[in-house]
């Protein structure tokens, strides 16, 4: 899937919208995996992607919408999507 649809917090690669549009405005989409809401958790609450990620991982990396969890989900592989995104 296109890199623009990757969650910048957890690496989930099935976001329905770009986290931020070309105008810089957030989508306000909530990631089904980690629960991060673009525009709220970062702009209104002031949490960085890294801070939110660490909190999510420390709390067991639970799925926000469990029914959307892929059958063969692999946290380590998913987190690699963040590195791939940042390197391009």
KAZIPE-V526315 format. One record per run of one state. SS is the DSSP state (A for helix, B for strand, O for the rest). FROM is the first residue (numbers start at 1). TO is the last residue. If there is no record, write none. Layout:
BEGIN
<<SS/FROM/TO> <SS/FROM/TO>>
END
This chain:
BEGIN
<<O/1/2> <A/3/5> <O/6/19> <B/20/20> <O/21/25> <B/26/26> <O/27/29> <B/30/30> <O/31/36> <B/37/37> <O/38/39> <A/40/44> <O/45/48> <A/49/58> <O/59/65> <A/66/68> <O/69/74> <A/75/86> <O/87/88>>
END
